[in-house]
Every structure is written in C-alpha cells, then in structure tokens.
Amino acid sequence: MIIKLLIIFMLLLIVGSLFYALFSLVKKGDSERTAKALTIRISLSLFLFVLLMVGFYTGVIGHPPT
C-alpha cells in the first residue's frame, strides 16, 4: 500500500514540476528556471520508472503469482 501512495505522490510531483516549468516560461520568460524544472521532472520520471520496475519485480505491484 505504501508503494502505491509513493507512486501517486511521485506523479503529483511530476505534474507539479511540469506546470512550474510552464509558468516560469510563460509568465517570467526565464528559460534557465524552465530547464531546471524540466530536468527535475525527467529525474522524477526516471525514479518513478525504476520504482515501478522494482515494484513489479518484487510482486508488490501487479497481479499476485498464482
């Protein structure tokens, strides 16, 4: 159950970072902040991918073995 909550939290962080990048690009026109926000989003996405793979491999996520 904890890993599922962590996945949801990570997804919210990824979406938040994406919207922060959009806001900083449109309102402030600061491409450096936009690049940093997108770098954080990519890092979070990679971490989430690894977390999902570990979850599937250990059987915490997915169908239980029959």
NUSEFI-131097 format. One line per field, with one value per atom (N, C-alpha, C): residue number from 1; residue in one letter; atom name; x, y, z. Coordinates in steps of 0.02 Angstrom, whole numbers, plus 32768, in hexadecimal, padded with zeros to 4 digits. Atoms other than C-alpha are relative to their C-alpha. Example, Ala and Ser with C-alpha at 12.3 -4.5 7.8 and 13.67 -1.06 7.14 Angstrom:
2
nr: c(1;1;1;2;2;2)
rest: c(a;a;a;s;s;s)
atom: c(N;CA;C;N;CA;C)
east: c(802D;8267;802D;7FD6;82AC;7FD9)
north: c(7FC5;7F1F;803C;7FC5;7FCB;8037)
up: c(8000;8186;8000;7FFD;8165;8025)
***
This chain:
66
nr: c(1;1;1;2;2;2;3;3;3;4;4;4;5;5;5;6;6;6;7;7;7;8;8;8;9;9;9;10;10;10;11;11;11;12;12;12;13;13;13;14;14;14;15;15;15;16;16;16;17;17;17;18;18;18;19;19;19;20;20;20;21;21;21;22;22;22;23;23;23;24;24;24;25;25;25;26;26;26;27;27;27;28;28;28;29;29;29;30;30;30;31;31;31;32;32;32;33;33;33;34;34;34;35;35;35;36;36;36;37;37;37;38;38;38;39;39;39;40;40;40;41;41;41;42;42;42;43;43;43;44;44;44;45;45;45;46;46;46;47;47;47;48;48;48;49;49;49;50;50;50;51;51;51;52;52;52;53;53;53;54;54;54;55;55;55;56;56;56;57;57;57;58;58;58;59;59;59;60;60;60;61;61;61;62;62;62;63;63;63;64;64;64;65;65;65;66;66;66)
rest: c(m;m;m;i;i;i;i;i;i;k;k;k;l;l;l;l;l;l;i;i;i;i;i;i;f;f;f;m;m;m;l;l;l;l;l;l;l;l;l;i;i;i;v;v;v;g;g;g;s;s;s;l;l;l;f;f;f;y;y;y;a;a;a;l;l;l;f;f;f;s;s;s;l;l;l;v;v;v;k;k;k;k;k;k;g;g;g;d;d;d;s;s;s;e;e;e;r;r;r;t;t;t;a;a;a;k;k;k;a;a;a;l;l;l;t;t;t;i;i;i;r;r;r;i;i;i;s;s;s;l;l;l;s;s;s;l;l;l;f;f;f;l;l;l;f;f;f;v;v;v;l;l;l;l;l;l;m;m;m;v;v;v;g;g;g;f;f;f;y;y;y;t;t;t;g;g;g;v;v;v;i;i;i;g;g;g;h;h;h;p;p;p;p;p;p;t;t;t)
atom: c(N;CA;C;N;CA;C;N;CA;C;N;CA;C;N;CA;C;N;CA;C;N;CA;C;N;CA;C;N;CA;C;N;CA;C;N;CA;C;N;CA;C;N;CA;C;N;CA;C;N;CA;C;N;CA;C;N;CA;C;N;CA;C;N;CA;C;N;CA;C;N;CA;C;N;CA;C;N;CA;C;N;CA;C;N;CA;C;N;CA;C;N;CA;C;N;CA;C;N;CA;C;N;CA;C;N;CA;C;N;CA;C;N;CA;C;N;CA;C;N;CA;C;N;CA;C;N;CA;C;N;CA;C;N;CA;C;N;CA;C;N;CA;C;N;CA;C;N;CA;C;N;CA;C;N;CA;C;N;CA;C;N;CA;C;N;CA;C;N;CA;C;N;CA;C;N;CA;C;N;CA;C;N;CA;C;N;CA;C;N;CA;C;N;CA;C;N;CA;C;N;CA;C;N;CA;C;N;CA;C;N;CA;C;N;CA;C;N;CA;C;N;CA;C;N;CA;C;N;CA;C)
east: c(8029;8000;802C;7FD4;808F;801E;7FE2;80DD;7FCE;8034;8038;7FF7;8004;802D;803D;7FC3;80E1;7FFC;8008;80B8;7FD2;802F;8024;8022;7FDC;8090;8033;7FCF;8118;7FDE;8024;8098;7FEA;8013;8059;803C;7FC4;810B;8015;7FEE;812B;7FD2;802F;808D;800C;7FF2;80B5;803E;7FC3;8163;7FF4;8010;811D;7FDA;8025;80A3;802C;7FD1;812D;802B;7FD9;8195;7FD7;802C;8101;7FF7;800A;80E2;803F;7FC2;8198;8010;7FF3;81A2;7FD0;8032;8100;8000;8007;80F8;8043;7FC0;81AE;802F;7FD3;8201;8046;7FBF;828F;800E;7FF2;82D4;802C;7FD5;8353;7FD5;802D;82CA;7FD7;8027;8266;802A;7FD4;82FA;800C;7FF7;8317;7FC1;803F;825F;7FF6;8007;825F;8034;7FCE;8300;7FE8;801C;82AE;7FC8;8036;8216;801A;7FE3;8281;801F;7FE3;82DF;7FCA;8037;823C;7FE0;801D;81F9;802B;7FD3;8292;7FFE;8005;8288;7FBE;8041;81CF;8003;7FF9;81F9;8025;7FDA;827B;7FD6;802C;8200;7FCB;8032;817D;801F;7FDE;81F9;800F;7FF2;822D;7FBF;8040;8177;7FE6;8016;814D;802D;7FD1;81EA;7FF5;8009;81C9;7FB9;8045;810F;7FD4;8028;80D4;7FC9;8030;807D;7FF1;8012;801F;7FD8;8026;7FCB;8029;7FDA;7FFB;800D;7FF2;804D;7FCB;8034;7FD2;801F)
north: c(7FC4;8000;803F;7FC5;8076;8011;7FF3;8061;8020;7FE2;808D;804A;7FBA;812D;8028;7FE1;8154;800D;7FF7;813D;803A;7FC8;81B4;8042;7FC3;8233;8014;7FF1;8225;801C;7FE6;8240;8048;7FBC;82DC;8030;7FD7;831D;800C;7FFA;82FC;8033;7FD1;8359;8047;7FBF;83E7;8020;7FE7;83F9;8016;7FEE;83FC;8042;7FC1;8487;803A;7FCB;84E8;8016;7FF0;84DE;802A;7FDA;851C;8047;7FBE;85AB;802B;7FD8;85E1;8013;7FEF;85DD;8036;7FD2;863A;8042;7FC2;86B9;8025;7FE0;86D9;8002;8004;86AA;7FEA;8014;865D;7FB9;8042;85CE;7FD6;8027;859D;7FDC;8021;857A;7FCA;8032;851F;7FC2;8039;84B0;7FD9;8022;848A;7FD9;8022;845F;7FC3;803A;83ED;7FCA;8031;839A;7FDB;8020;8379;7FD0;802B;8332;7FC0;803B;82BC;7FD2;8028;8284;7FDC;801F;8264;7FC8;8033;8204;7FC1;803A;8195;7FDA;8020;8175;7FD9;8022;8149;7FC0;803B;80D1;7FC9;8032;8079;7FE5;8016;8074;7FD0;802D;8024;7FBC;803E;7FA3;7FD6;8024;7F76;7FE4;8018;7F6A;7FC4;803A;7EF5;7FC3;8037;7E8E;7FDD;801D;7E76;7FE7;8018;7E56;802D;7FD1;7EEC;801F;7FE4;7F33;7FCA;802F;7ECC;7FC6;803B;7E25;7FD2;802F;7DAF;7FBF;8040;7D0E;7FCB;8034;7C7E;7FBB)
up: c(8000;8000;8000;7FFC;8028;7FBC;8041;7F7D;7FD0;802B;7F29;8011;7FEC;7F8E;7FE9;8017;7F61;7FB4;8049;7EA8;7FF2;8009;7EB4;8011;7FEB;7F11;7FCA;8034;7E8C;7FC1;803A;7E01;800B;7FF0;7E59;7FFC;8005;7E68;7FB8;8047;7DB0;7FDD;801F;7D7B;801B;7FE3;7DF4;7FE2;801E;7DAD;7FB8;8045;7CFD;7FFD;7FFF;7D28;8018;7FEB;7D81;7FC5;803C;7CE2;7FD0;802D;7C7C;801B;7FE1;7CF6;7FF9;8003;7CFA;7FB8;8046;7C3C;7FE7;801B;7C19;8025;7FD9;7CA6;8008;7FF1;7CCF;7FC4;8039;7C2C;8011;7FE8;7C8E;7FE8;801D;7C26;802E;7FD3;7CAC;8034;7FD0;7D2D;7FDE;8025;7CA8;7FF5;800C;7C7F;8041;7FC0;7D38;8013;7FEF;7D53;7FD4;802C;7CBB;8010;7FEB;7CF7;803E;7FC4;7D9F;7FEC;8016;7D45;7FE0;801F;7CDE;8035;7FCA;7D7A;8028;7FDB;7DD6;7FD6;802C;7D40;7FFD;8000;7D39;8043;7FBF;7DF4;8006;7FFF;7DE2;7FD6;802A;7D54;8024;7FDA;7DBF;803A;7FC9;7E51;7FE7;801D;7DE1;7FEE;8011;7DA1;803E;7FC1;7E52;801D;7FE7;7E85;7FDA;8028;7DF6;800D;7FF6;7E12;8043;7FBC;7ECD;800B;7FF9;7EB3;802A;7FD8;7F18;7FD5;802F;7E7E;7FCC;8034;7E00;801B;7FED;7E05;802C;7FD6;7E90;7FDA;8022;7E56;8012;7FF4;7E43;8006)
***
